[in-house]
């Protein structure tokens, strides 16, 4: 498989995943050193919220994968399914929803900060992928980017 096809399929995902996992390990280490700074003593309730977030994130991830099947086959700008709402729904599923759920299940303020750090890092990484899309789809991608959010739906 050629390098451009791999970029098209995976984008910056593998690099972002490695960074995210490394930061997770660092956050868990820091959390242990600080004596586990709990969000709340109500572990059952926060854990249930975390599970709900993870299940929602997995649903969004699955919806995104199903939607992308046609795009990969037809080499078209994907603006359907979850892509109607934001440009990077697969990344959003993981960094905004699933990782937040993990922070809640683990009941850790340090992991909440990890999720915030992930957003900062991924906002720095995705412009490379967006530039690739802009080169491929030109003004159509610019118009699409203007009406959608990056990791959260644009509500205004």
Secondary structure by P-SEA (a helix, b strand, c coil): ccaaaaaaaccaaaaaaaaaaaaaaaaaaaaaaacccccccaaaaaaaaaaaaaaaaaaaaaaaaaaaaaaaacccccccccccccccaaaaaccccaaaaaaaaaccaaaaaaaaaaaaaaaacaaaaaaaaaaacaaaaaaaaaaccccccccc
